[in-house]
Amino acid sequence: MASPSLTLSLLVLLLNFGLIQSLQCLSQKFSRNRFYQHCTDLPHLSAYLHWNYNPAESSIEIAYLAPPARPDGWVAWGINPNGSGMLGTQALIAHKEANGSMAVRTFKLVSYKKVEAGEIAYKVSKAEAEYKNSVVTMFATVRLPKETEVLNQVWQVGSSVVDGMPAMHELQAANLNSKGKLDLPQGQSSGNSGENSNLQRKRIHGLLNAISWGILFPLGAIIARYLRSLRFADPFWFYLHVSCQFSSYVIGVTGWAIGLDLGTKSKGIEFTSHRIIGIILFCLATLQMFAFFVRPSKDHKLRVYWNVYHHGIGYAVIILGIINVFKGLEMLHPAKAWKVGYILFLFGLGAITLCLEIITWALVLKGKLRKSKKPYNGFDHSEKQQPLAS
């Protein structure tokens, strides 16, 4: 019978064997019988990296594989010497030339929307690329500063090349998170945990704002418009309306504050229209909260102007809020069910609103019709009183 220690050792060996076999990069082969000591399945964009580390010359030989976003697109791998983000990356980019051949060029990422072609901070040699089975494989040797053992690596894919310059890549979560640490001698690659935390905060920001401006605020407006016409609902409708809108404001401002913080920590990544609409929403919603404190009495001569101000801002917040929810969905790229679910919610809310509007106008017209049939409370004053018979 096998001893417990031997059994444990076998289990560890089997586990390690299973983990090793799970790496797809181990099954990849290269032309000219190229061989690489280390490889890793990069966590995003279906990309892989193989490398040989030469500490004596302080250099690495790499083979980077990734499918471009489109057949005529580009793939890139680079090193950021000053930080873990994309800004400042010294990159190698491979793409098809007009004649169909593959080219590898070096670029500096000077901003999130601009790259500059030319020499980079590292000496690059033996750079070439191949395109096969919709995957680009880029080879190169990169000379590093002495005693470099850990790199801040960045990788990316794009859809097109215009006049020899790579066009802007997509801003989906996979594109924004394609970076991490590369331990050269240990043969290990790790993702950026900070980016995962950042993505989680983006989701919280989107969820809070969707609940606030996209759901609660329209519901509060429906409550005010249709319940107030019911006598039995007075003054319950008013407190329900105020509670709904105040809750919406608190949740929305919380989400808005998270969005501002995300913006300050994501320099170079700008969603201008989404940000501007968010700021306008905050300002209009704040004005709407002040409306509660400056509300004149029903018989005050300024009440009509207050109604225009209150209703106008309310409808503006609803429209802008729904627009910004859809813009947020386009930015986060969640599962399709989220967008479909919100669209169905809006359709349902619209159908309910239409039914309530028809019922309200029917009741109003019915009331006017009754009044027109009894203009003098049942007495016909058009007939003159006849004199008494003598």
LINDA-V134206 format. One record per residue. N is the residue number from 1. RES is the residue in three letters. SS is DSSP state (hx for helix, st for strand, lp for the rest). PHI is phi in whole degrees, 0 to 359 (NA if undefined). D_CENTER is the distance of its C-alpha to the mean C-alpha in Angstrom with 1 decimal. Layout:
N	RES	SS	PHI	D_CENTER
N	RES	SS	PHI	D_CENTER
This chain:
1	MET	lp	NA	57.6
2	ALA	lp	292	54.7
3	SER	lp	287	54.3
4	PRO	hx	302	51.1
5	SER	hx	294	50.3
6	LEU	hx	292	50.7
7	THR	hx	299	48.5
8	LEU	hx	297	45.7
9	SER	hx	296	46.0
10	LEU	hx	296	45.7
11	LEU	hx	297	42.6
12	VAL	hx	297	41.0
13	LEU	hx	297	42.0
14	LEU	hx	295	40.7
15	LEU	hx	296	37.4
16	ASN	hx	298	37.1
17	PHE	hx	297	38.2
18	GLY	hx	296	35.6
19	LEU	hx	294	32.8
20	ILE	hx	295	34.2
21	GLN	hx	294	34.5
22	SER	lp	287	30.8
23	LEU	lp	283	29.9
24	GLN	hx	292	29.7
25	CYS	hx	298	30.4
26	LEU	hx	293	34.0
27	SER	hx	269	34.9
28	GLN	lp	277	33.9
29	LYS	lp	243	36.9
30	PHE	lp	231	37.3
31	SER	hx	292	39.9
32	ARG	hx	59	43.0
33	ASN	hx	55	42.9
34	ARG	lp	295	40.4
35	PHE	lp	228	39.9
36	TYR	lp	232	37.4
37	GLN	lp	288	38.0
38	HIS	st	238	34.4
39	CYS	st	205	31.3
40	THR	st	210	27.9
41	ASP	st	276	25.2
42	LEU	lp	294	22.1
43	PRO	lp	286	19.2
44	HIS	lp	221	16.7
45	LEU	lp	68	17.2
46	SER	lp	54	20.6
47	ALA	lp	253	22.4
48	TYR	st	221	25.6
49	LEU	st	227	27.7
50	HIS	st	242	31.5
51	TRP	st	203	33.6
52	ASN	st	244	37.1
53	TYR	st	255	37.6
54	ASN	st	243	40.8
55	PRO	lp	294	41.3
56	ALA	lp	295	44.7
57	GLU	lp	263	43.2
58	SER	lp	51	39.8
59	SER	st	214	38.0
60	ILE	st	227	35.8
61	GLU	st	257	36.0
62	ILE	st	238	32.7
63	ALA	st	227	31.7
64	TYR	st	248	28.0
65	LEU	st	241	27.0
66	ALA	st	194	23.8
67	PRO	lp	276	23.2
68	PRO	lp	295	21.9
69	ALA	lp	299	19.1
70	ARG	lp	219	22.1
71	PRO	lp	305	25.9
72	ASP	lp	263	26.4
73	GLY	lp	274	23.4
74	TRP	st	221	23.6
75	VAL	st	230	23.0
76	ALA	st	215	23.2
77	TRP	st	221	24.2
78	GLY	st	207	24.9
79	ILE	st	235	26.0
80	ASN	lp	257	24.8
81	PRO	lp	284	28.0
82	ASN	lp	242	26.8
83	GLY	lp	188	23.6
84	SER	lp	264	21.0
85	GLY	lp	271	18.2
86	MET	lp	275	18.1
87	LEU	lp	295	19.8
88	GLY	lp	95	23.5
89	THR	lp	292	23.4
90	GLN	st	259	26.7
91	ALA	st	240	25.8
92	LEU	st	252	27.8
93	ILE	st	237	26.4
94	ALA	st	249	28.1
95	HIS	st	201	28.1
96	LYS	st	279	30.7
97	GLU	lp	276	33.3
98	ALA	lp	299	34.6
99	ASN	lp	274	37.6
100	GLY	lp	94	35.4
101	SER	lp	283	36.2
102	MET	st	263	33.6
103	ALA	st	231	33.1
104	VAL	st	237	31.7
105	ARG	st	229	31.1
106	THR	st	255	30.1
107	PHE	st	220	27.4
108	LYS	st	249	26.3
109	LEU	st	272	22.6
110	VAL	st	273	23.4
111	SER	st	204	20.0
112	TYR	lp	287	16.6
113	LYS	lp	240	17.8
114	LYS	st	214	21.4
115	VAL	st	235	23.7
116	GLU	st	242	27.4
117	ALA	st	281	29.8
118	GLY	lp	143	32.8
119	GLU	lp	294	34.1
120	ILE	lp	247	31.9
121	ALA	lp	288	32.9
122	TYR	lp	240	34.1
123	LYS	st	282	36.9
124	VAL	st	244	35.9
125	SER	st	220	38.5
126	LYS	st	53	39.0
127	ALA	st	273	35.6
128	GLU	st	203	35.4
129	ALA	st	213	33.1
130	GLU	st	228	33.6
131	TYR	st	235	31.8
132	LYS	st	208	32.6
133	ASN	lp	54	31.2
134	SER	lp	66	27.9
135	VAL	st	237	27.4
136	VAL	st	263	28.1
137	THR	st	246	30.2
138	MET	st	247	30.6
139	PHE	st	247	33.6
140	ALA	st	189	34.5
141	THR	st	244	36.4
142	VAL	st	239	35.0
143	ARG	st	275	37.3
144	LEU	lp	249	35.9
145	PRO	lp	300	37.3
146	LYS	lp	301	40.1
147	GLU	lp	63	39.4
148	THR	lp	281	35.6
149	GLU	lp	238	34.6
150	VAL	st	234	30.8
151	LEU	st	244	28.3
152	ASN	st	268	24.7
153	GLN	st	263	23.6
154	VAL	st	224	20.7
155	TRP	st	223	20.2
156	GLN	st	199	18.3
157	VAL	st	224	18.8
158	GLY	st	222	18.7
159	SER	lp	260	19.8
160	SER	lp	203	22.6
161	VAL	st	233	25.2
162	VAL	st	243	26.6
163	ASP	lp	54	30.1
164	GLY	lp	80	29.7
165	MET	st	248	26.4
166	PRO	st	293	23.2
167	ALA	lp	285	20.6
168	MET	lp	302	17.0
169	HIS	lp	281	15.1
170	GLU	lp	290	11.8
171	LEU	lp	247	8.6
172	GLN	lp	285	7.5
173	ALA	hx	302	7.7
174	ALA	hx	297	11.4
175	ASN	hx	292	12.0
176	LEU	hx	284	10.7
177	ASN	lp	257	12.7
178	SER	lp	277	15.8
179	LYS	st	198	18.2
180	GLY	st	173	20.8
181	LYS	st	263	24.5
182	LEU	st	233	27.3
183	ASP	st	271	30.7
184	LEU	lp	294	33.2
185	PRO	lp	289	36.4
186	GLN	lp	277	35.0
187	GLY	lp	70	33.0
188	GLN	st	237	29.8
189	SER	st	231	26.1
190	SER	st	228	23.5
191	GLY	st	280	19.7
192	ASN	lp	263	18.2
193	SER	hx	296	18.0
194	GLY	hx	297	16.5
195	GLU	hx	292	13.3
196	ASN	hx	297	13.2
197	SER	hx	296	13.8
198	ASN	hx	295	11.1
199	LEU	hx	296	8.5
200	GLN	hx	297	10.4
201	ARG	hx	292	10.3
202	LYS	hx	297	6.6
203	ARG	hx	293	7.2
204	ILE	hx	296	10.4
205	HIS	hx	303	9.3
206	GLY	hx	294	7.4
207	LEU	hx	294	10.5
208	LEU	hx	298	13.0
209	ASN	hx	289	12.1
210	ALA	hx	294	12.1
211	ILE	hx	295	15.4
212	SER	hx	289	16.8
213	TRP	hx	285	16.4
214	GLY	hx	269	15.6
215	ILE	hx	234	18.3
216	LEU	hx	295	20.8
217	PHE	hx	297	21.5
218	PRO	hx	299	22.5
219	LEU	hx	298	24.6
220	GLY	hx	299	26.3
221	ALA	hx	293	27.3
222	ILE	hx	295	28.7
223	ILE	hx	301	30.7
224	ALA	hx	293	32.3
225	ARG	hx	286	33.2
226	TYR	hx	252	34.8
227	LEU	hx	281	36.1
228	ARG	lp	293	38.0
229	SER	lp	281	40.3
230	LEU	lp	264	41.5
231	ARG	hx	298	44.4
232	PHE	hx	292	44.0
233	ALA	hx	270	40.4
234	ASP	lp	268	41.5
235	PRO	lp	262	40.5
236	PHE	hx	302	38.2
237	TRP	hx	300	35.7
238	PHE	hx	293	35.4
239	TYR	hx	292	34.6
240	LEU	hx	293	32.1
241	HIS	hx	297	30.4
242	VAL	hx	296	30.4
243	SER	hx	297	29.1
244	CYS	hx	295	26.2
245	GLN	hx	289	25.2
246	PHE	hx	293	25.8
247	SER	hx	298	23.7
248	SER	hx	299	20.9
249	TYR	hx	294	21.4
250	VAL	hx	297	21.5
251	ILE	hx	296	18.3
252	GLY	hx	295	16.5
253	VAL	hx	293	18.0
254	THR	hx	299	17.0
255	GLY	hx	297	13.3
256	TRP	hx	296	13.9
257	ALA	hx	296	15.8
258	ILE	hx	297	13.2
259	GLY	hx	296	10.8
260	LEU	hx	298	14.0
261	ASP	hx	295	14.6
262	LEU	hx	297	11.4
263	GLY	hx	295	12.2
264	THR	hx	291	15.7
265	LYS	lp	265	14.9
266	SER	lp	237	12.8
267	LYS	lp	296	15.6
268	GLY	lp	99	15.5
269	ILE	lp	260	11.7
270	GLU	lp	234	11.7
271	PHE	lp	242	9.8
272	THR	hx	301	13.2
273	SER	hx	297	13.3
274	HIS	hx	297	10.4
275	ARG	hx	292	12.3
276	ILE	hx	296	15.6
277	ILE	hx	298	15.1
278	GLY	hx	299	14.0
279	ILE	hx	294	17.2
280	ILE	hx	298	19.3
281	LEU	hx	300	18.2
282	PHE	hx	300	19.3
283	CYS	hx	295	22.5
284	LEU	hx	294	23.4
285	ALA	hx	295	22.8
286	THR	hx	294	24.9
287	LEU	hx	299	27.6
288	GLN	hx	294	27.5
289	MET	hx	293	28.2
290	PHE	hx	292	31.2
291	ALA	hx	301	32.5
292	PHE	hx	296	33.7
293	PHE	hx	276	35.9
294	VAL	lp	248	37.4
295	ARG	lp	287	38.1
296	PRO	lp	283	41.7
297	SER	lp	292	44.0
298	LYS	lp	298	44.2
299	ASP	lp	264	47.5
300	HIS	lp	285	46.5
301	LYS	lp	292	46.8
302	LEU	lp	270	43.3
303	ARG	hx	298	41.6
304	VAL	hx	296	41.0
305	TYR	hx	289	39.1
306	TRP	hx	296	37.1
307	ASN	hx	298	36.1
308	VAL	hx	297	34.9
309	TYR	hx	297	32.8
310	HIS	hx	292	31.4
311	HIS	hx	290	30.7
312	GLY	hx	299	29.3
313	ILE	hx	293	26.8
314	GLY	hx	300	25.8
315	TYR	hx	293	25.2
316	ALA	hx	296	23.2
317	VAL	hx	297	20.9
318	ILE	hx	297	20.5
319	ILE	hx	295	19.7
320	LEU	hx	295	17.3
321	GLY	hx	297	15.5
322	ILE	hx	294	15.1
323	ILE	hx	300	14.0
324	ASN	hx	289	11.2
325	VAL	hx	297	10.1
326	PHE	hx	293	9.9
327	LYS	hx	296	8.2
328	GLY	hx	296	5.3
329	LEU	hx	295	5.8
330	GLU	hx	294	6.2
331	MET	hx	283	3.3
332	LEU	hx	279	2.1
333	HIS	lp	52	5.8
334	PRO	lp	285	7.6
335	ALA	lp	301	11.3
336	LYS	hx	303	12.9
337	ALA	hx	299	14.8
338	TRP	hx	295	12.2
339	LYS	hx	293	12.1
340	VAL	hx	298	15.8
341	GLY	hx	299	16.6
342	TYR	hx	290	15.3
343	ILE	hx	298	17.2
344	LEU	hx	296	20.2
345	PHE	hx	299	20.0
346	LEU	hx	295	20.2
347	PHE	hx	298	23.0
348	GLY	hx	297	24.8
349	LEU	hx	296	24.5
350	GLY	hx	295	25.8
351	ALA	hx	295	28.6
352	ILE	hx	297	29.7
353	THR	hx	298	29.6
354	LEU	hx	297	31.8
355	CYS	hx	297	34.2
356	LEU	hx	295	34.6
357	GLU	hx	294	35.1
358	ILE	hx	296	37.8
359	ILE	hx	296	39.5
360	THR	hx	298	39.4
361	TRP	hx	292	41.1
362	ALA	hx	296	43.5
363	LEU	hx	293	44.6
364	VAL	hx	296	45.0
365	LEU	hx	294	47.0
366	LYS	hx	295	49.1
367	GLY	hx	295	49.9
368	LYS	hx	293	51.0
369	LEU	hx	296	53.1
370	ARG	hx	297	54.9
371	LYS	hx	294	55.6
372	SER	hx	291	57.0
373	LYS	hx	282	59.4
374	LYS	lp	231	60.8
375	PRO	lp	290	60.8
376	TYR	lp	238	63.9
377	ASN	lp	56	63.4
378	GLY	lp	94	65.8
379	PHE	lp	252	68.5
380	ASP	lp	261	69.6
381	HIS	lp	275	70.8
382	SER	lp	282	71.6
383	GLU	lp	271	74.9
384	LYS	lp	285	77.8
385	GLN	lp	288	79.8
386	GLN	lp	280	83.1
387	PRO	lp	293	86.3
388	LEU	lp	292	88.1
389	ALA	lp	291	91.0
390	SER	lp	281	94.3
